[in-house]
Amino acid sequence: MIREPKFRGYSIENKSWHYGFGWCLDGLTDECKQRENIEDYAVLYTESSPVKCDLKSMGQYIGLKDKNDREIYAGDIPRDPTGIGEIEWVQEHCAYMVFTKNPSKYHHLESDGKLLHTEIIGNIYENPELIEV
């Protein structure tokens, strides 16, 4: 089954999460950003209109849900029996995995679509303190 990519980003203008089907970088030159003192941002394409989002907040839906039926995105912070970590894309495994700091290692996400022992407790954009253990 092919699923359409889904992304989320935190709006710079109205300080809320938005969901869409694609995104790109701002497209401004480095010279223009420096002259106008503009930070990098992403443009998230939603059903209604493009939304200017903080680049650090961008995350892709990984195709899984937690035990509460909540969609899981890159950058989410899951808690499961192995501890608390961060959802990251790991190129060498071509997969999304959970990275834990103590011990410092990656864990595979094994599921048939729903992680029965995993709960999303936040994300690295809004709750970085949750993984600063």
C-alpha positions as a Markdown table, in Angstrom:
| # | Residue | x | y | z |
|---|---|---|---|---|
| 1 | Met | 0.0 | 0.0 | 0.0 |
| 2 | Ile | 1.4 | 3.4 | -1.0 |
| 3 | Arg | 0.7 | 6.3 | 1.4 |
| 4 | Glu | 0.9 | 9.9 | 0.6 |
| 5 | Pro | 3.7 | 11.7 | 2.5 |
| 6 | Lys | 2.4 | 13.9 | 5.3 |
| 7 | Phe | 4.4 | 16.6 | 7.2 |
| 8 | Arg | 3.9 | 19.0 | 10.1 |
| 9 | Gly | 5.5 | 22.3 | 11.0 |
| 10 | Tyr | 5.1 | 24.9 | 13.7 |
| 11 | Ser | 3.8 | 28.2 | 12.3 |
| 12 | Ile | 6.1 | 31.2 | 12.9 |
| 13 | Glu | 3.1 | 33.6 | 12.5 |
| 14 | Asn | 0.3 | 32.0 | 14.6 |
| 15 | Lys | 2.4 | 29.8 | 16.9 |
| 16 | Ser | 0.5 | 26.5 | 16.2 |
| 17 | Trp | 1.0 | 23.2 | 14.4 |
| 18 | His | 0.0 | 22.8 | 10.8 |
| 19 | Tyr | -0.2 | 19.7 | 8.7 |
| 20 | Gly | 0.4 | 19.4 | 5.0 |
| 21 | Phe | 1.6 | 17.3 | 2.0 |
| 22 | Gly | 5.0 | 18.8 | 1.3 |
| 23 | Trp | 7.4 | 21.6 | 2.2 |
| 24 | Cys | 10.4 | 23.5 | 0.9 |
| 25 | Leu | 13.1 | 25.9 | 2.1 |
| 26 | Asp | 12.4 | 29.6 | 2.0 |
| 27 | Gly | 14.2 | 30.2 | -1.3 |
| 28 | Leu | 15.9 | 33.4 | -0.2 |
| 29 | Thr | 19.6 | 33.9 | -0.9 |
| 30 | Asp | 22.1 | 34.0 | 2.0 |
| 31 | Glu | 22.9 | 37.6 | 1.0 |
| 32 | Cys | 19.2 | 38.7 | 1.3 |
| 33 | Lys | 18.8 | 36.8 | 4.6 |
| 34 | Gln | 21.9 | 38.5 | 6.1 |
| 35 | Arg | 20.9 | 42.0 | 4.8 |
| 36 | Glu | 17.3 | 41.7 | 6.1 |
| 37 | Asn | 18.3 | 39.7 | 9.2 |
| 38 | Ile | 16.0 | 36.9 | 8.3 |
| 39 | Glu | 16.3 | 33.3 | 9.8 |
| 40 | Asp | 15.8 | 30.2 | 7.6 |
| 41 | Tyr | 12.3 | 29.0 | 7.5 |
| 42 | Ala | 10.2 | 26.3 | 5.7 |
| 43 | Val | 7.1 | 26.7 | 3.7 |
| 44 | Leu | 4.6 | 24.0 | 4.4 |
| 45 | Tyr | 2.0 | 23.3 | 1.7 |
| 46 | Thr | -1.4 | 22.6 | 3.3 |
| 47 | Glu | -4.9 | 21.9 | 1.9 |
| 48 | Ser | -5.8 | 25.6 | 2.3 |
| 49 | Ser | -2.6 | 27.7 | 1.8 |
| 50 | Pro | 1.2 | 27.7 | 2.3 |
| 51 | Val | 2.3 | 28.3 | 5.9 |
| 52 | Lys | 5.6 | 29.8 | 7.0 |
| 53 | Cys | 7.1 | 27.4 | 9.6 |
| 54 | Asp | 10.2 | 27.2 | 11.8 |
| 55 | Leu | 12.6 | 25.0 | 9.9 |
| 56 | Lys | 13.6 | 23.1 | 13.1 |
| 57 | Ser | 10.0 | 22.1 | 13.7 |
| 58 | Met | 9.5 | 20.2 | 10.4 |
| 59 | Gly | 8.8 | 16.5 | 10.7 |
| 60 | Gln | 7.4 | 13.7 | 8.5 |
| 61 | Tyr | 4.7 | 11.3 | 9.5 |
| 62 | Ile | 6.5 | 7.9 | 9.8 |
| 63 | Gly | 3.4 | 5.8 | 9.1 |
| 64 | Leu | 2.9 | 4.5 | 12.7 |
| 65 | Lys | 0.7 | 5.4 | 15.6 |
| 66 | Asp | 1.3 | 5.1 | 19.3 |
| 67 | Lys | -0.8 | 3.2 | 21.9 |
| 68 | Asn | -3.2 | 6.1 | 22.1 |
| 69 | Asp | -3.8 | 6.1 | 18.3 |
| 70 | Arg | -1.7 | 9.3 | 17.9 |
| 71 | Glu | 0.3 | 9.7 | 14.6 |
| 72 | Ile | 4.0 | 9.6 | 15.1 |
| 73 | Tyr | 6.3 | 12.2 | 13.4 |
| 74 | Ala | 10.1 | 12.6 | 13.1 |
| 75 | Gly | 11.1 | 14.6 | 16.1 |
| 76 | Asp | 8.5 | 13.1 | 18.4 |
| 77 | Ile | 9.6 | 11.9 | 21.9 |
| 78 | Pro | 8.3 | 8.4 | 22.6 |
| 79 | Arg | 8.3 | 6.7 | 26.0 |
| 80 | Asp | 8.3 | 2.9 | 26.0 |
| 81 | Pro | 9.7 | 0.0 | 28.2 |
| 82 | Thr | 13.3 | 0.8 | 26.9 |
| 83 | Gly | 13.0 | 4.5 | 28.1 |
| 84 | Ile | 12.5 | 7.9 | 26.5 |
| 85 | Gly | 14.0 | 8.8 | 23.1 |
| 86 | Glu | 13.6 | 10.8 | 19.9 |
| 87 | Ile | 12.3 | 9.6 | 16.6 |
| 88 | Glu | 15.0 | 10.1 | 13.9 |
| 89 | Trp | 15.6 | 9.0 | 10.3 |
| 90 | Val | 18.7 | 6.7 | 10.2 |
| 91 | Gln | 20.1 | 6.6 | 6.7 |
| 92 | Glu | 22.3 | 3.6 | 7.2 |
| 93 | His | 19.2 | 1.5 | 8.2 |
| 94 | Cys | 16.9 | 3.3 | 5.8 |
| 95 | Ala | 14.4 | 3.5 | 8.6 |
| 96 | Tyr | 12.9 | 5.7 | 11.3 |
| 97 | Met | 14.3 | 4.6 | 14.7 |
| 98 | Val | 14.2 | 5.7 | 18.3 |
| 99 | Phe | 17.5 | 7.3 | 19.6 |
| 100 | Thr | 18.0 | 7.1 | 23.4 |
| 101 | Lys | 20.8 | 9.0 | 25.2 |
| 102 | Asn | 21.2 | 6.7 | 28.2 |
| 103 | Pro | 22.4 | 4.3 | 26.9 |
| 104 | Ser | 23.3 | 6.1 | 23.6 |
| 105 | Lys | 21.9 | 3.8 | 20.9 |
| 106 | Tyr | 19.2 | 3.4 | 18.3 |
| 107 | His | 16.2 | 1.1 | 18.7 |
| 108 | His | 14.1 | -0.3 | 15.8 |
| 109 | Leu | 10.4 | 0.5 | 15.7 |
| 110 | Glu | 8.7 | -2.9 | 15.2 |
| 111 | Ser | 5.0 | -2.7 | 14.5 |
| 112 | Asp | 2.1 | -3.7 | 12.3 |
| 113 | Gly | 1.0 | 0.0 | 12.2 |
| 114 | Lys | 0.5 | 0.7 | 15.9 |
| 115 | Leu | 3.1 | 0.7 | 18.7 |
| 116 | Leu | 1.2 | -1.0 | 21.6 |
| 117 | His | 3.8 | -0.2 | 24.3 |
| 118 | Thr | 4.8 | 3.3 | 23.1 |
| 119 | Glu | 3.3 | 6.7 | 24.0 |
| 120 | Ile | 4.3 | 10.0 | 22.4 |
| 121 | Ile | 4.9 | 12.4 | 25.3 |
| 122 | Gly | 6.0 | 15.4 | 23.3 |
| 123 | Asn | 8.4 | 16.6 | 20.6 |
| 124 | Ile | 11.9 | 18.0 | 20.5 |
| 125 | Tyr | 10.7 | 21.4 | 19.2 |
| 126 | Glu | 8.3 | 22.2 | 22.1 |
| 127 | Asn | 9.7 | 19.8 | 24.8 |
| 128 | Pro | 13.5 | 19.4 | 24.4 |
| 129 | Glu | 13.8 | 19.1 | 28.2 |
| 130 | Leu | 12.1 | 15.6 | 28.1 |
| 131 | Ile | 15.2 | 14.1 | 26.4 |
| 132 | Glu | 17.8 | 16.1 | 28.4 |
| 133 | Val | 18.1 | 13.2 | 30.9 |
